[in-house]
Amino acid sequence: MASRLRRFGVTAAGVAIGAALSTYALKSSDISPHHVQMEEMQRIRRKRTLPSRAEQVKSLQSGEEFDVLIIGGGATGAGCALDAVTRGLKTALVEADDFASGTSSKSTKLIHGGVRYLQKAILGLDIEQYRMVKEALHERASMLRSAPHLTRPLPIMLPVYTWWQIPYFWVGIKAYDFVAGDRNVKSSYYLSREDALELFPMLRGDKLRGAIVYYDGQQDDARMCLAISLTAARHGASITNHVEVLELLKKKNETGKEVCCGAKVRDNISKKEWTIKAKCVINATGPFTDSIRKMDNPTVKSICCPSSGVHIVLPGFYSPPQMGLLDPDTSDGRVIFFLPWLNGTIAGTTDAPCDVTHNPSPSEDEIQFILSEIKSYLNKDVDVRRGDVLSAWSGIRPLVSDPNKGDTQSLARNHIVHVSDSNLVTIAGGKWTTYRAMAEHTMDAAIKACNLEPERGCVTDGLWIEGAQGWTPTMYIRLVQDLGLEVEVAKHLAISYGDRAFAVAKMAALTGKRWPIIGKKLHPEFPYIDAEVRYGIREYACTCVDMVARRLRLSFLNVQAASEALPHIADIMAEELKWSKEEREKQIKACEHFLHTQMGQQVNRQLKEKIPVNLSKEEVDLYKKRFDTIDKDKKGYVSIPDIKRAMRAYGDAEVSGEELHDILREIDTNMNGQVELEEYLQMMSAIKSGYISHSRFAAVAEQEEIRKEQERLRKQITVDRSGGGQRK
């Protein structure tokens, strides 16, 4: 107890020192919360229409020299493009895959300053970490202001299970508020045990002493990155995805020094190659930082230390829709967040060294670690089941050692900007929240190193991002009233596209129903509609993966639903992009591989195959009876016609062939197009153990057994037993 009190005393003293530092820093800062000067912004006219991808590629092939060529279309690269073009520089950006296809679409979705870093800064009197938190809190406010449709304040609860932690956490969180100053989202507050359980009823109540609630921000990360890229394009930047850098070009400058002057690139869609000339080349490739640095100089030491962070998505009933949870004390010392997101619940993240790869995959061990931690703070009524994991993904966090310092053993806590001998400008490290500040620092260094001549300074702090300008929280009502969209769909379009939601909705097909009038859903469980696929192509989507993962967020929310919606999505894309039948099939296979390896389907299937049959004799007999009921011809297996016959008998005559195949695929582990008894028993065992949440095949088998039993009973009822017959 004494040691705990001493720890609290040290913390309180540290906070006092931190508060003094904060006050000084706030007073000495020359950064206004409204850094953007309105009269300056009025002179920066964005393009009225968004250039097509073909027009963007043509611009990059023009042979003209750009001021800046940015390699990488994640958050940092997109931020650099927007910063450069709004300074008046002729800007180009190329991305080998898709915008936000790497780490930028696989984050925790938080916009945060870093509560943990502030604790370390105060206890360790570390001014560097303190400045990092202060910068991140400023950027948090900037993001919430710049893209209100894609971001929102999110209260996060920190449950407390010992009395001495209440003042300890309260002081720390209040210091977090204080450092944010006038950029704070909302003030933190204390909750009693009863109030905490009322707001978060899923929480474990025994031994709970209370909770602290603080505020950070939340975003749709992939759509935010895309919106930043589109904003840069509207301001005149030439940007394109699926264009890969093959080599860097160099020439001697006026002093005889060899400097980067562009790159040789290849369009991975058309397979054409060409060169792009530029006065400055910026490397913003995240985990692939070293591959570009070694194009510049093969002898440089690697600075990227990749770390894998796995997240899982659970059904929305695991968390309240407006309250997140932070577990600061996991079994191995890592922090786990538990957050509502797009009607689901995100849990994560893990942190483990990994190799750099274009196809990071979640592992079963990491998924099980997250689930086991969740169980420890949810009450016994919430059965945390492996089968409730709807999607899982791994993002590679690019931690870096600073090449600007002689000692490169320690990892930089913040981002680093490095200019090589050939003037290659590298931006690495950092986090999503500080993307704008990272871009500003990068462009400042690039302008200095390459003698660029911008028309103005940085103007991105507070600059409206695509969709923000005409957005209001109640804009979705107009979509419902004026266009006849379903309310859920209208809300989704408003928060995903902002004021561009009307342009999306006007592309929607008629439903043929009394209500809603327009907007055919791509999947019955989600608000995504047909028009979003057509509009997504205008947002530079080139592949089915681009669409299901980043224009729509379906693969991140429910990998099975994404797989079910894929054929319909491919049909619309094939129509818009004039794909041949062979190209459509190729796209579907590539997307299925993506869902299988990167979105958790593979670990789900492998786990299902490994589950031992753990059923009682009575259960085995029951399931054999059900299986035999569907296998009417006694073939020893169940096929598509058997399922169709059972569903028609139950009254569901409208089921499509694609749905029938989906039902079969749920259980067909050996992928031979039929279900054997062993597969059925294994699945029922998995449902019993919680490894699978439910199965349509199991429901069909149960209903068919009930129907057959009812038929048998009806045949046994005689006239005498029914009360009829002759009277004497």
N, C-alpha and C positions, 0 to 999 in steps of 0.2 A: 504493500500500500504506500509506504513512504517513497519508494522509488517511482511509483506512478505520480504521486503528488509533485515530486521533484521534477519529473518529466513535464508535467503541466506547467510548473513554474518556469522552466526553461523555455517552453513554448510561448507562454504569455510574454516573457521578456523579449523573445525573438520577434514576436508580433509587434511589440512596441517599437523595436528597432526598425522592423519592416515598414511600419506605418510612417515612421519618420523619413525613411528612404523614399517611400511612396509620395509623401507630401512634397519632398524636395524635387523628386523627378517630375511630378505633375506640374509644379510651378515653373521648373526650368524648361519643360518641353515646349517647343515652338510649333507642335503639331496641333492644329485645331480639330475638334471633332467633326467639323464641316470643312475639311481641307479643300474641297473642290470649290473653286470660285465660279459662281453661276455665270458671270459675264464671260469668263473664259470658255466654259462649257457650251455656251450658246454659239460660239464661233466654230465648234467642232460638229460638223453635220454628218450624221450617219446616213448611209445609203438607204433609200426607201425600200428597195427590194433586195432580197438575198440572192447573190449569184448562185447559179447551179454548180454542181461539182465539175461538170464538163468545162464551164467557164473558168472555174478556179484552176483547173489543170492547164487550160490554155494560157492563162496568165503566167503560170509558173514555167511554161515552155516558151515564153515569148523571147527569151534571150536577154531581156533587160536586167540590169544589175539592181539588186535590192540593197537597201541599207542593212537589213537584218534578215538572216535565215535562221529560224528556230527549229531545232530537231526535237520532237517530242510533243504529243498532243494531250498530255495529262493536265492536271490543274496548274502546275507551274509553267509549262510551255504555253498553255492557253493564256495564262495571266501575263506572260512576257509579250505575247502577240498583241494583246489588248493594250498593254502599257506602251509598247513601241508605236503602234499605229495611231494612238491618240496623242502621242507627242509629235506626230507629223512625219514619222519615219516610214519609208517604203518597206513593208513588212511581208515576209513569207514564213509559212510554217508547214512542215511535213510530219506526218505520223505514220509509222510503219504498219500499225494495225488500225484501231479506231480511236476516236477521242475517248479518253477515260477508260480504255480497254484494260489497263493495268491496275496499279494500286489505287488510282483515283476513283474507281467504281467499287472498290472493295474495302472501304473504310468502315468505321463504327458509326458513321453518319453524324457525328457530333461536331459542332463548332465551339471550341472550348479554349480556355486559357491555360489549363493544366493545373488542377488543384494539387496534384502530387508534387509537381515541380516547385510550386510556391512553398509547400511544406519543407522541401529540401533547401530551398533558398533561405528561408527564415532560420531553420535549425542550424544550417551550415554557414550562415551569413555569406551566401554565395550571390554576389551582385550580378553575375552573368545569367544565372537561372532566373533571378528576379526580373532582369530586363526582358528576358525571353517571355515570361508570363505577362508582363506589362504590354509588350508588343502584341501578343496573341489576344489579349483582352480588347485592345484597340481594334484589331482586325475582326474580332467576333462582332463588335458593334457595326463595323463597316459592312460586313457580309449581310447582317440582318437588315441593314438599311438599303443596301444595293439590290437585293433580290428577295423582297418580302414574300413573294409567291412560293419560292423554293425553300425558304427557311422559316423557322419559328422558334420562339423561346420555349425551352423544355425544363420543367421542374424535375430535379433528380433527388431522390430520397436516399439518405445515408442512415440506415437503421443502427441503433445503439443498444448493446446488450449488457453493458456494465456502466454503473452510475458515473464513474470517474471520467468516462469517455465523452459524456455529454458536454461539459465545459471545454474539454480538449478539442473536440470537433467544432464546437460552436465558435470558439476563438479563431480557429484556422479558417473556417468558412467566412466569418466576418472580415478577416484579413483579405480574403479573395475578393469580397465585395468592395473593400476599401481601395485596393490596388486598381480595380476597374474604374473607380471614381465616377465621373459623370457619364461614363460609357457602360455602366452596369446595366444588366438586363432587367432584373428585379431583385429586391432585397431577399436574402435568405431568412429563414425563420425556424423556430423550434416547434416540434409537435409532441404532445403527450402520447403515451402508448395507445390510448383509445382513439385519438385523432389519426395517428399513423395507420392503425388497422382499418379505420373507416375509409381513408384515402387509398390504401393498398391492402385490400382484404386478403390477397393471396399470401401475404407475409406471415412468417412463423411468429406466433404471438407469445409463446412461452419464453420467459426471461427477457422479453423486449422491455426496455426501459423508456424508450422514446425514439425520436428521429430528428435529424436535421435535414431541411430541404433547401437546396440552393439551385440557381438557374444557370444553364448554359444554353447554347443554341443547337438546333438540329436541321439537317438539310437532306435533300435528295442529291447525293454526291455526283452521280453520273450525269444527271440532267443539269446540275449546276455547271459542271465542266463544259458540257455541250453549249449551254447558254452563254458562257464566257467566250467560247470559240465563235459562236454565231454573232455575238456583239462585235468582236474584232473584225469579222467578215463584213458586217454591215458598215463598219467604219472604213473599210477599204483594204483590209489585210487579205492576202492571197493564201488561203489555208486549204489543206486537203488531207484526208485520211487515206490509209492503204498505199502510201507512197514511202518507200524505204530508202534510206541513205546507204549507198554501196561503198562510197569512199569520199574522203574530203579532198578538195582541190586546194592547191597552194600556188603562190607566186611570190616573187621578190618585190618588196616595196622600194620606195625611193632611197632607203638607207642600205639596201642589199639584204635585208632580213626576210626570211621565208615566212609568209603569213597565210592563214586560211583565207580563201577567197570564194568559197562556195562548196558545192557537193555534187557528186554524180548520184542520181536517184533512179528508182524504178517504180512504176505504177503497178502494184500487185494485182490490180483488176484487169488492166489492158495489156500488161507485161511490157509496155514501152519504157525505154530508158532515155534520159537526157541529163543535161547539167543545169544547175541553177547558180548563177553568179551572185555574190553578196560581199559587201564590205566587212561584215561581221557575222560569224557563225556562233550560235548559242547552243550548248548541249544541255537539254532539260529532259533527260531520258530516265530519271528515277533509278530503278534497280539496274538499268543498262548503261549507267553513267560511264563505267570503265570501258565498255566496248567502243564507245565513241572516242574516249580519251586515247585509247590504244590505236585507233585509226589515225589520230593526230601524231602520236608518238608511241611506237610499239614497246618502248623500254620503260614507260612510266609504271610506277607501282600502283596496284589496285587500292582504291580508297573506300569502295563500297562494301559494307558488311551486312548482307541481306538478312532479314529476320521475318519469319512467317507468322502472320496473325490470322487465326481462323475464327470465323463467326458462324453462328447457326441462326436460322429463323424458325420460330415456333408459332403456333396459332395465337391470335390476338387475345384469347382468354387467359393467357399466362400473365398478362400485365394490364393495369388500367390504361385507358387510351390516352390519358394526359399526365402520366407520371412515370418517370424512369427510376431505376434503382442502381446504386453503386455498392459493390461489395469490395471494401478496401483491404480485406484481410483473408484472402484465399489460402488454401492449404500450402501453396508453394510461394506465397508472397506477392503474386501478381494481382492486379486489379481486374475485376470483371464488371462490365456494364450489362444492364438488363433493361432494354429500352423499347417503348412502343414505336413502330415505324410502318406507315402505310397499311394500317390495320393488321399488322403482324407484330411479333416481338423478336427483336434482335438480342442475342446473347453472345458475348465475347469480350475480350479477345485473348487468344494465347500469344505467346512470344517465344519463339524458338529459332535458333540459327538454321538457315536453309541455303540451298543453291539457287542461283538466279535462273529462272526458267520463264518461257512465255506461257506455260500451262501449269501454274501452281494448283495443286489439288489438296483438299482437306483430308486428313487422316482420321481413322476411327478412334485412335487414342486421344486426339485433340478434341473430337466431338464428345467423347465420353468424359473427359476432364471437365468440360464446360457443363455438361449435364449433372455431374456429381456435385459441382459447386452450387448449381442452382438448387438442388435438392436441400442443401443445408440451410437455405433461408426462405424457402416456401413452406406453407403449412401442409399438414398431412392429407388434407382434402385434395390437394393438387398432386396428382400422380404424374410425376415427371417421366414420360415414356420416350424411349428412343424412336418409336414410330411417329412421334409428334414433330420430329425434325423435318421441316418441309423443304429446306434448302440449306446448303453449307458451302462456304467458299473460303479460299485462302488468299490473302493479299500479302505482297512482299513489301515490307517497310525498308526503304533504302537508308539505313544508318551509315554514316560516313566518318572517316577520320579526315582531319583538315590538312590538305596538302600545303596550305600557306604557312604551317608551323613545322618546325624541325622535328618535333616529337609527334609522330603520327600513330602512336600506339593507342591513345585514348580516343573514344568516339566523340564527335562534336554533338553537343546537346541541341544546338540550333542549326540553321542552314549555313552553308558556306558558298561563297562565290570565288572561283579561282580563274585566273587568266594565264594560259600557258604561254610558252615562249613564242608560239606562232599565233598568238591572240585568239585561240579558241577559248570562249568564255563558258565555264561550267558552273551550273547552279545545282546543288545537291543537298540532300537532307531536308530538314524542316518538316512541316506538317500541313495538312489541308487548310487549316484555319488561317495560316499566314501566307497563303499562296500569293496574295496581292503585294504584300510587303517584300516577299522574296523576288517577285518580278521587278518591283521598283529598284531594289538594290542591284539586281542583275543588269538592268538597263543603265543604271548610273555607271556601273563598272564598264559596260560595253561601250557606252558613249565616250568615256575617257580613254579606254584602251585603243579603240579603233577610229578615234577622231571623227565621230559622227556629228551631224549638225541638226539636232531636233528643232522644231519650231517653238516648242514650249517645254516646260517641266512636266513632272508626273501629275496626271489629273484623274487617276482611277479611284481615289479614296472617296467613296460615295457615288461613283458613277453608276447609273442605272444599268442593270444587266438585262439582256433580252427578255421581254415579257413583263418587266417591272413597271414601266412607265404608266400604263393605264389600268393596272391591277388594283382591285379593292377587295376586302374580305367577303363582301356580299355580291361580287360580280357574277358568281355562279347562278344567282337567281335570274338574271337576265338571260342566261343560256337556257334555263328551264322554260321561262315564260316566252321568250322570243322565238326559240328554235325547236322546242319540244323535246329536250333531252331529259332522260331520267336524272333525278336529283343526285344520286351517287355518282353518275358519270359526269355530270356538270361540275360537281365539286372536284373530282379528279382532274378534269381538264383545266380548271382554273388554277389549281396549285401546281400543275405540271408545266403549263404553257403560259401562264399569266395572261396578259392581254392578247396573246396570239391564239387563245383558246377559241375565239370566234372563227378565225381562219381555219382551224382544225375542224370545228363542228360543221362548217359549211361544206366540207368534203364528205360528210357522213351520208351513208345510204339510208333510204327509207326502210323502216322496219316492217311495214305492211300491217301494223297493229294500231289499235286506237291510241295506245300509249305504251312506251314513248314513241313519238312520231319518227325520230331519226336515231341512228346510233346502234348498229348491230354489234353485240358483244363478241369478242374473240374467244372468251371463255365465260361460262355462266357464273363463275364465282368471283370474277374480277371486273372492274369498271372500264377496262381497255376496250376500245371500239375500232371498227374497221378503218375509220378515217385516220387514225393515228399511224397506221402502217403507210398509208399514202403520203401523209404529211412527213413521216419519218424519213422517207426517201428525199424529200426536199431539205431535210436536215442532214443530208449526206450519208444516210444509211446505205450500205452497199451489199450487205450480207444478212442472212437470217439471224446470225449471232448478234450483229449490230442492233437488230431490231428487238429481239427478245430480252437482251441483256441490258441495253443502254438507252434506246429510245423508249421502249417499255421496260419496266423493271420486273417483268414476270418471272424470269429465271431465278432472280434473287429472292422472290417471295414464295414461289412454289415450283420446284423443278418439274414435278409431275404435270402440273397444269400447263407449264410452258411446253412440255412435250406434246400434250394433247392439242394445244392451240397451234402448234407449229405448221401442220399441213395447210390450215386456212391462211396463216400469215404468209407462207410460201406462195400460195395461189395469188394473193394480192400483189406481192412483190414481183412475181413472174409477169403479171399483167402490166405493171407499171414500168418494169425494167426490160421488158421484152425478152425474158429468159426462154430458152428452149426447154423442152421436156427434160433433156439430159442435165442442163444446168440447174433446173429446179430440184431434181433428185440429188445432185451433187451438193447443193446448198442445204438440203434437209439432212443429209448424212453428216455434213460438217457440223451442223448445229446439234445434232443428236450426240456427236462425239464431244462437243463442248459441254453439253448438259451432263453427259456421262462422267467426264473426267474432272471438270472444274466446278460444277454446281452440286456435287454430292450424290448423283445417281449411282456412281460406281461403288462407293462405300456402302450405300444402302443395299444394293444388290448383293455385294460380297457378304455383307453381314447376314442377309436373309438366307444365303446358301449355307452359312456356317452354323446356323441355329439348330441345336439338336431337338428332336421331337421329344417333348416333355409333357405327354398327355396320359391321363389315367385310362384304364381299360374301358371304362364306361364312355369316356369322351371319344376314344378311338372308334368304338362301336357306333356311336352317334354320327360321327363324321363319315364313316364308311357308308352308313345308311343314306346320308344326304348325297354323297358322291354317286352312289348307285342310282339314286333317284334321277339325277341329271343325266347320267350315262345310260340312257334308256335302251340303247342297242347292245349294252354289255360288251363294249369294245375294250374296256380297260383304261380308257382315257376320255377326256371331255374336250370337244373341239368347238369351233365357232358356231356351227349349226345347232349344237346342243344348248349352248348359252342363249342363242336367239330363240329357240323353241321355248325354253323355260321363261324367258322374259315376255314373250308373246302370250303365253298362258297366264302370266301374272297380270297382263293387261297393258304392258309397255310395248306397243307395236311400233312406236315411232323411233326406236333406237337405231342409230345409224351404223353402217359397217365399220366406220372408224372407231366409234365408241365400243363396239363389240371387240375389236382388236385391242383397244386399251384395257378392257376388262381382262382379256386373256393374258396380256403382257404383264399385268400386276403379279401374276402367280407363276407364269411360265419361266422358271429359272434357267432351264437348259435351252430355252429359245428354239424349241422344235415345233412350235405352232400348236401344241396340245398340252393339256394338263393331266398329269398322272396322279394317282392316289397319294403317292409319297409327297409330291409337291403340295397337294392340298393339306395333308396332315402337317407338313412343315410350316405352312402359312398359318394354320390355326394355332399351332404351338407358339408361333411368333406373336400372334395377336394376344394370346394368353399371357405371354411374358412381357408385353408392352413394347416389343421391338417394332411392331407394326401397329398403327393406330386403328385401321379399319380396312376392309376389302369389299369391293362391290361383288366380287365372285362369291365370297362367303355369304353375303346378303342374299344373292340369287339362290344359292344352294339351300339356305334356311327357308326362304319363302317357297321354294319348290317342294321341300319336304312337308311344310305346313299345308300346302295346297293338295298334295297327294293324300295326306292323312285325312283332310276334310272330305275328299272324294270317297275314301274308303268308308268313313263313318256314315256318309249319306247312303251308300249302297247297303249298309247293314240295317238301316232303319226300316222295319216292316210296317205294313198297314196297321196291324194290331198295336204295335209299340207307339205309332203316331196318334193313336186315339180314334182311328177310323174304323171301317168295317160295318157289318150289318147289326142292327139292333133286334133284340128279341122282343 
